[in-house]
Amino acid sequence: MHIVISILFALTAGSSAGASEKIAVVDFATPGFPAIEGKALSDNLVGIVAAEVAALGHSVVSSSDINAMLSLEKQKELIGCTEVSCLAEIGGALGVEMMVNGSVGKLGDVFSLTLALVDTRKAEVRARFQGTAGTEAALGATAKRGVAVLVGKVVDVGGTGMIVVRTIPAGGSVFLDGKAVGTEPITLDEVIAGDHVVSATKSSLKGTMPLALVSGATERFTIQLKESAPVKIKVISTPPDARVLIDSVEKGTTPIVISDVASGEHVIRIELAGHIAYENTHVFSSDEFVKAGEVPFKIEATLSSRLELPIPLIAVAGITTNAETLTNGITAQVEVGVSTRWIEGTIGYVRPYGYMATVRGFLYHGLIDAGVLVRALEYLQPSHSHGSPSLSGGLTVGRGWDTFLGVLGVRLEGLVNKDLERHGAPLNVPLALVGYWRL
């Protein structure tokens, strides 16, 4: 990762002699990170270091002043400069007595931060710091602690410590740096000293607490779990004026900004007549929403055209079993009818001689469709001149996929059947696996 001068600090040293020193901070090396991600991470850490130095009572010189102080040739020389001798030479060109350089890496899920304070006059390292953090958010706290170590405000000690976590209300699921570790009350032993984020959840409640763990220490704390703040989402579709549903609840038409969405996982569906619907599961974090300045999460969908008839038709075909009326065990059934989003009405035929009328009402539409059905069946027995009517009721569960030819899907349907003519006849339990095509 290339290194360039980022910020120049005018720092008054805390020695009894009252000597004044200038310190320059260079961009962090980010080995192992993609270029864009590494540059963003470096810029973020440099900003945190600058703010912490200012918080400790030191003045900060702007980066434009640095560019004015360095010649173009020296700026070129600084690219790739990581050795102490190289930093000392550039520091001399800048006229600063001290420089800070550092690097950040990642091993598994743990960030590792290294900082060094270089004396440009003696070409030697005056102080070093090495710390770890479980998350990128905790990495900022590690950088702040590192600055304090470099300027002698605190003494850095490695090792491990212990954490005891409780939640209010009790029974929350506890996470250390994003990893589930158990249910409270819980004791976490042999935790690497450094900066961590401890969080807990219970149902829709959530709480988070940053933690700077010192080697050999035992930290005891309680996390208050609260309802997460709602987030905003912006939904845009091409073409516009499509219906937007969140967890099967209609919210309006595109383009739309919805401001009362609970944080967490939701199924977003965008549908428009004559087009293939968009449907996907999204996770919205209230923490990310606040961190981004409450800018709405954006969902964009391009809806492709599909075949559609003036009257919405549906065709159903599959196999069914019914020990009472079907002596052959497994047989076929076919149905045709009309369909809306929530209700279907069909007439059909079950081999060998069963005619039926069916109404399906759907209670839920999402990645999985679920509903109830009522069916009237007249079974024409060969030995009788009239039919033997029966009535069925049951459940239907299925999944549909939008295609340019309409909606194709499958369903599993279970019913309880009662023969209305033969008193005392036992209940029958038909079970069917069917496919459907809805236009």
C-alpha positions as CSV (number, residue, x, y, z in Angstrom):
1,M,0.0,0.0,0.0
2,H,1.5,3.3,-1.0
3,I,2.2,5.8,1.7
4,V,1.8,9.5,1.4
5,I,1.8,12.3,3.9
6,S,-1.7,12.9,5.3
7,I,-1.5,15.2,8.3
8,L,1.1,17.3,10.0
9,F,0.9,17.8,13.7
10,A,2.4,20.5,15.8
11,L,2.9,18.8,19.1
12,T,4.3,20.2,22.3
13,A,6.2,17.4,24.1
14,G,5.4,16.8,27.8
15,S,9.0,16.9,28.9
16,S,10.0,19.1,31.9
17,A,12.3,21.1,29.5
18,G,9.2,22.2,27.6
19,A,10.8,21.4,24.2
20,S,8.5,21.8,21.2
21,E,8.3,19.0,18.6
22,K,6.5,18.7,15.3
23,I,5.0,15.3,14.4
24,A,3.8,14.2,10.9
25,V,1.5,11.2,10.5
26,V,1.6,9.2,7.2
27,D,-1.1,7.0,5.7
28,F,-1.4,3.5,7.1
29,A,-0.2,0.5,5.1
30,T,-3.1,-2.0,4.6
31,P,-1.6,-5.3,3.3
32,G,-4.2,-7.9,2.4
33,F,-7.0,-5.4,1.7
34,P,-8.3,-4.5,-1.8
35,A,-7.0,-1.1,-2.9
36,I,-10.2,0.9,-2.5
37,E,-11.1,-0.8,0.8
38,G,-7.6,-0.3,2.1
39,K,-7.5,3.4,1.2
40,A,-10.8,4.0,2.9
41,L,-9.7,2.2,6.0
42,S,-6.4,4.1,6.1
43,D,-8.2,7.5,5.7
44,N,-10.6,6.6,8.5
45,L,-7.8,5.6,10.9
46,V,-5.7,8.7,10.0
47,G,-8.7,10.9,10.8
48,I,-9.2,9.1,14.1
49,V,-5.6,9.6,15.1
50,A,-5.8,13.3,14.2
51,A,-8.9,13.8,16.3
52,E,-7.3,12.0,19.3
53,V,-4.1,14.1,19.1
54,A,-6.3,17.2,19.0
55,A,-8.3,15.8,22.0
56,L,-5.0,15.5,23.9
57,G,-4.5,19.2,23.6
58,H,-2.2,19.4,20.6
59,S,-2.6,21.6,17.4
60,V,-3.1,20.1,14.0
61,V,-1.6,21.5,10.7
62,S,-3.7,21.1,7.6
63,S,-2.7,18.7,4.8
64,S,-2.7,21.6,2.3
65,D,0.3,23.0,4.3
66,I,2.1,19.7,3.9
67,N,1.7,19.8,0.1
68,A,3.1,23.3,0.1
69,M,6.1,22.2,2.2
70,L,7.1,19.2,0.2
71,S,8.5,19.4,-3.3
72,L,7.0,17.2,-6.0
73,E,10.2,15.2,-6.0
74,K,10.0,14.5,-2.3
75,Q,6.3,13.6,-2.7
76,K,7.4,11.0,-5.2
77,E,10.1,9.7,-2.9
78,L,7.5,9.3,-0.1
79,I,5.5,6.7,-2.1
80,G,6.4,3.3,-0.7
81,C,8.5,4.8,2.2
82,T,8.2,2.5,5.2
83,E,11.7,2.2,6.5
84,V,12.9,4.3,9.5
85,S,15.8,5.8,7.5
86,C,13.4,6.8,4.7
87,L,10.9,8.4,7.1
88,A,13.7,10.2,8.8
89,E,14.9,11.7,5.5
90,I,11.4,12.8,4.5
91,G,10.9,14.1,8.0
92,G,14.0,16.2,7.6
93,A,12.7,17.6,4.4
94,L,9.4,18.5,6.1
95,G,11.3,20.1,9.1
96,V,9.6,17.8,11.6
97,E,11.2,16.1,14.5
98,M,8.8,13.1,14.8
99,M,6.7,11.0,12.4
100,V,4.1,8.4,13.0
101,N,3.5,5.5,10.6
102,G,1.5,2.3,11.0
103,S,-0.2,-0.6,9.3
104,V,-3.4,-2.5,9.8
105,G,-4.0,-6.2,8.8
106,K,-6.6,-8.8,9.4
107,L,-6.1,-12.4,10.6
108,G,-9.5,-14.3,10.4
109,D,-12.0,-11.9,12.0
110,V,-9.5,-10.0,14.1
111,F,-7.9,-6.7,13.1
112,S,-4.3,-6.0,14.0
113,L,-3.0,-2.5,14.3
114,T,0.7,-1.4,14.5
115,L,1.9,2.1,15.2
116,A,5.4,3.5,15.5
117,L,6.7,6.9,16.6
118,V,9.9,7.7,14.7
119,D,12.5,10.2,15.8
120,T,13.6,11.8,12.5
121,R,16.7,13.4,14.0
122,K,18.1,10.1,15.4
123,A,16.5,7.8,12.7
124,E,15.2,5.5,15.4
125,V,11.8,4.4,16.8
126,R,11.0,6.1,20.0
127,A,7.8,4.2,20.8
128,R,5.7,1.3,19.4
129,F,2.2,0.1,19.8
130,Q,0.5,-3.1,18.7
131,G,-3.2,-3.8,19.4
132,T,-6.1,-5.9,18.3
133,A,-9.7,-5.3,17.7
134,G,-12.6,-7.7,17.0
135,T,-14.5,-5.3,14.6
136,E,-13.7,-2.3,12.4
137,A,-15.8,-0.2,14.8
138,A,-13.6,-1.3,17.8
139,L,-10.5,-0.6,15.6
140,G,-11.1,3.1,16.1
141,A,-10.9,2.7,19.9
142,T,-7.7,0.7,19.4
143,A,-6.2,3.6,17.3
144,K,-7.1,6.1,20.0
145,R,-5.4,3.9,22.7
146,G,-2.4,3.6,20.4
147,V,-2.0,7.4,20.3
148,A,-2.1,7.6,24.1
149,V,0.6,4.9,24.3
150,L,2.9,6.6,21.8
151,V,2.8,9.9,23.6
152,G,3.3,8.3,27.0
153,K,-0.2,8.9,28.4
154,V,-0.8,5.2,29.1
155,V,1.2,2.0,29.3
156,D,0.2,-0.8,26.9
157,V,0.0,-4.3,28.3
158,G,-0.9,-7.5,26.3
159,G,-2.4,-10.7,27.5
160,T,-6.0,-11.9,28.2
161,G,-8.8,-11.0,30.5
162,M,-12.3,-12.1,31.5
163,I,-15.7,-10.7,30.7
164,V,-19.0,-11.3,32.7
165,V,-22.1,-10.2,30.8
166,R,-25.7,-9.8,32.0
167,T,-28.7,-8.3,30.1
168,I,-31.9,-6.6,31.1
169,P,-34.3,-8.2,30.4
170,A,-32.6,-11.5,31.3
171,G,-31.9,-14.3,28.8
172,G,-30.4,-12.3,26.0
173,S,-28.2,-13.9,23.3
174,V,-24.7,-12.5,23.7
175,F,-22.3,-11.8,20.9
176,L,-18.6,-10.9,21.1
177,D,-17.3,-8.9,18.1
178,G,-20.3,-10.2,16.1
179,K,-19.9,-13.9,17.0
180,A,-22.5,-15.7,19.2
181,V,-21.0,-16.8,22.5
182,G,-24.0,-18.0,24.4
183,T,-27.0,-16.8,26.6
184,E,-26.6,-14.5,29.6
185,P,-25.6,-14.7,32.3
186,I,-22.3,-15.7,30.8
187,T,-18.6,-15.6,31.6
188,L,-16.1,-15.3,28.8
189,D,-12.6,-16.4,29.8
190,E,-9.2,-16.0,27.9
191,V,-10.4,-13.0,25.9
192,I,-7.5,-11.3,24.2
193,A,-6.8,-7.9,25.8
194,G,-7.8,-5.0,23.5
195,D,-10.8,-3.4,22.1
196,H,-14.1,-5.3,21.6
197,V,-17.8,-4.8,21.0
198,V,-20.2,-6.9,23.1
199,S,-23.8,-7.0,22.0
200,A,-26.9,-8.9,23.0
201,T,-30.4,-9.5,21.5
202,K,-33.7,-10.8,22.7
203,S,-36.6,-11.0,20.3
204,S,-36.7,-7.4,18.8
205,L,-34.6,-5.9,21.6
206,K,-31.0,-5.1,21.1
207,G,-28.1,-3.6,23.1
208,T,-24.4,-2.9,22.4
209,M,-21.4,-1.9,24.5
210,P,-17.8,-1.1,23.5
211,L,-15.1,-2.6,25.8
212,A,-11.4,-1.9,26.3
213,L,-10.2,-5.1,28.1
214,V,-6.9,-4.8,30.1
215,S,-4.8,-7.9,30.5
216,G,-5.6,-9.8,33.8
217,A,-8.7,-7.7,34.4
218,T,-12.3,-9.0,34.9
219,E,-14.9,-6.7,33.4
220,R,-18.5,-7.1,34.7
221,F,-21.3,-5.2,33.0
222,T,-25.0,-5.3,32.2
223,I,-26.4,-4.5,28.8
224,Q,-29.8,-2.7,28.7
225,L,-31.8,-4.2,25.7
226,K,-34.0,-1.7,23.9
227,E,-36.2,-1.7,20.8
228,S,-34.1,-0.8,17.7
229,A,-35.0,2.5,16.0
230,P,-36.9,2.1,12.8
231,V,-35.1,2.7,9.5
232,K,-36.1,4.3,6.2
233,I,-36.0,2.6,2.8
234,K,-36.3,4.1,-0.7
235,V,-37.8,1.8,-3.3
236,I,-37.5,2.7,-7.0
237,S,-38.6,0.5,-10.0
238,T,-38.4,0.6,-13.7
239,P,-41.1,1.1,-14.9
240,P,-42.6,3.1,-11.9
241,D,-46.0,2.8,-10.2
242,A,-45.3,-0.8,-9.1
243,R,-46.8,-2.0,-5.8
244,V,-44.4,-2.4,-2.9
245,L,-45.1,-5.1,-0.3
246,I,-43.0,-5.6,2.9
247,D,-43.6,-9.0,4.5
248,S,-46.8,-9.2,2.3
249,V,-48.1,-5.9,3.7
250,E,-48.7,-3.3,0.9
251,K,-46.9,0.0,1.5
252,G,-47.7,2.0,-1.7
253,T,-46.4,2.4,-5.2
254,T,-42.9,3.3,-6.5
255,P,-41.1,5.5,-6.2
256,I,-41.6,5.6,-2.4
257,V,-39.7,6.3,0.8
258,I,-41.0,4.2,3.7
259,S,-39.9,5.6,7.1
260,D,-41.3,3.1,9.6
261,V,-39.5,-0.1,8.7
262,A,-38.3,-2.1,11.8
263,S,-34.7,-3.1,11.7
264,G,-34.0,-6.7,10.9
265,E,-34.9,-9.1,8.1
266,H,-37.8,-8.4,5.7
267,V,-39.1,-9.8,2.4
268,I,-39.5,-7.0,-0.2
269,R,-41.8,-7.6,-3.1
270,I,-42.3,-5.2,-6.0
271,E,-45.0,-6.1,-8.5
272,L,-46.6,-4.5,-11.6
273,A,-49.3,-6.0,-13.9
274,G,-47.7,-7.5,-17.0
275,H,-44.3,-7.7,-15.4
276,I,-42.2,-10.2,-13.6
277,A,-42.2,-9.3,-9.9
278,Y,-39.1,-8.6,-7.9
279,E,-38.8,-10.4,-4.6
280,N,-35.9,-10.7,-2.3
281,T,-34.9,-10.8,1.4
282,H,-33.1,-7.8,2.8
283,V,-31.6,-7.1,6.2
284,F,-31.7,-3.5,7.5
285,S,-29.6,-2.5,10.4
286,S,-30.5,0.5,12.6
287,D,-26.8,0.9,13.5
288,E,-25.8,1.2,9.9
289,F,-28.7,3.6,9.3
290,V,-27.6,5.9,12.0
291,K,-23.9,5.6,11.0
292,A,-24.8,6.6,7.4
293,G,-26.5,9.8,8.6
294,E,-30.0,8.3,8.4
295,V,-29.8,8.1,4.6
296,P,-32.6,5.7,3.5
297,F,-31.6,2.2,2.4
298,K,-32.1,2.1,-1.4
299,I,-33.7,-0.8,-3.3
300,E,-33.9,-0.6,-7.1
301,A,-35.6,-3.1,-9.4
302,T,-36.0,-3.4,-13.1
303,L,-39.2,-5.3,-13.9
304,S,-39.2,-7.3,-17.1
305,S,-42.4,-7.7,-19.2
306,R,-44.3,-11.0,-19.2
307,L,-47.2,-12.6,-20.9
308,E,-50.5,-11.6,-19.4
309,L,-54.2,-12.3,-20.4
310,P,-57.1,-9.9,-19.9
311,I,-58.7,-12.5,-17.5
312,P,-56.2,-14.0,-15.1
313,L,-56.4,-17.8,-15.7
314,I,-54.8,-20.6,-13.8
315,A,-54.2,-24.3,-14.7
316,V,-53.4,-26.9,-12.1
317,A,-52.2,-30.5,-12.7
318,G,-50.7,-33.1,-10.5
319,I,-51.0,-36.4,-8.6
320,T,-53.2,-37.3,-5.7
321,T,-53.9,-40.2,-3.3
322,N,-57.2,-41.0,-1.8
323,A,-57.7,-44.5,-0.4
324,E,-61.5,-44.0,-0.2
325,T,-62.2,-43.2,-3.8
326,L,-59.1,-44.1,-5.8
327,T,-58.6,-47.8,-5.9
328,N,-55.4,-47.5,-7.9
329,G,-53.5,-45.6,-5.1
330,I,-52.0,-42.7,-7.0
331,T,-54.0,-40.9,-9.7
332,A,-54.0,-37.7,-11.7
333,Q,-56.0,-34.5,-11.3
334,V,-56.4,-31.4,-13.5
335,E,-58.1,-28.1,-12.9
336,V,-58.7,-24.8,-14.7
337,G,-60.1,-21.5,-13.5
338,V,-59.6,-17.9,-12.7
339,S,-57.2,-16.4,-10.2
340,T,-56.4,-13.2,-8.3
341,R,-53.6,-12.6,-5.9
342,W,-55.5,-13.9,-2.9
343,I,-58.3,-16.1,-4.3
344,E,-58.5,-18.8,-6.9
345,G,-61.6,-20.6,-8.2
346,T,-61.3,-23.7,-10.3
347,I,-63.2,-26.7,-11.7
348,G,-61.5,-30.0,-12.4
349,Y,-61.4,-33.7,-12.8
350,V,-59.9,-36.5,-10.8
351,R,-59.4,-39.8,-12.6
352,P,-61.3,-42.1,-13.0
353,Y,-64.7,-40.3,-12.6
354,G,-64.4,-37.5,-10.0
355,Y,-65.5,-34.0,-10.8
356,M,-64.7,-31.2,-8.4
357,A,-65.0,-27.5,-7.7
358,T,-62.3,-25.8,-5.6
359,V,-61.8,-22.4,-4.0
360,R,-58.4,-21.5,-2.6
361,G,-57.8,-18.5,-0.3
362,F,-54.3,-17.4,0.5
363,L,-53.4,-16.2,3.9
364,Y,-49.7,-15.4,3.1
365,H,-47.7,-14.5,0.0
366,G,-44.0,-14.3,0.1
367,L,-41.1,-16.7,-0.6
368,I,-43.7,-19.3,0.4
369,D,-47.4,-19.1,-0.3
370,A,-49.8,-20.6,2.3
371,G,-53.6,-20.8,2.4
372,V,-56.7,-22.8,2.8
373,L,-58.9,-24.6,0.3
374,V,-62.5,-25.9,0.2
375,R,-63.5,-28.6,-2.4
376,A,-66.8,-30.1,-3.5
377,L,-66.3,-33.5,-5.2
378,E,-68.8,-35.7,-6.9
379,Y,-67.4,-39.2,-7.4
380,L,-69.2,-41.1,-10.2
381,Q,-69.2,-44.7,-9.2
382,P,-69.6,-47.1,-12.2
383,S,-72.2,-49.2,-10.3
384,H,-74.4,-46.2,-9.6
385,S,-76.5,-44.0,-11.9
386,H,-75.7,-41.0,-9.8
387,G,-72.8,-39.5,-8.0
388,S,-71.6,-39.8,-4.5
389,P,-70.9,-36.2,-3.3
390,S,-68.3,-35.3,-0.8
391,L,-66.9,-32.1,0.8
392,S,-63.2,-31.5,1.5
393,G,-61.3,-28.8,3.4
394,G,-57.6,-28.4,4.0
395,L,-54.3,-26.5,3.6
396,T,-52.2,-25.6,0.6
397,V,-48.5,-24.6,0.7
398,G,-46.4,-23.7,-2.3
399,R,-43.9,-21.6,-4.1
400,G,-44.2,-19.7,-7.3
401,W,-41.7,-18.2,-9.7
402,D,-42.4,-15.3,-12.1
403,T,-41.3,-16.0,-15.7
404,F,-42.0,-14.2,-19.0
405,L,-44.7,-16.9,-19.6
406,G,-46.5,-16.2,-16.3
407,V,-46.2,-17.6,-12.8
408,L,-45.0,-21.2,-12.5
409,G,-45.1,-23.0,-9.2
410,V,-45.7,-26.1,-7.1
411,R,-48.0,-26.9,-4.2
412,L,-48.5,-29.5,-1.6
413,E,-52.1,-29.9,-0.5
414,G,-53.6,-31.9,2.3
415,L,-57.4,-32.3,2.8
416,V,-59.9,-34.0,5.0
417,N,-62.7,-35.5,2.9
418,K,-66.3,-36.4,4.1
419,D,-68.7,-38.4,2.0
420,L,-72.0,-36.6,2.3
421,E,-74.2,-39.5,1.1
422,R,-73.0,-42.4,3.1
423,H,-73.7,-41.8,6.7
424,G,-71.1,-43.3,9.0
425,A,-68.5,-43.5,6.3
426,P,-65.0,-42.8,7.6
427,L,-63.2,-39.6,6.9
428,N,-60.7,-39.7,4.1
429,V,-57.4,-37.8,3.9
430,P,-56.4,-37.0,0.3
431,L,-52.9,-35.6,-0.3
432,A,-51.9,-34.0,-3.6
433,L,-48.7,-32.7,-5.2
434,V,-49.5,-30.3,-8.0
435,G,-47.9,-27.8,-10.4
436,Y,-49.7,-24.7,-11.6
437,W,-49.4,-22.1,-14.3
438,R,-51.0,-18.7,-13.7
439,L,-51.3,-16.1,-16.5
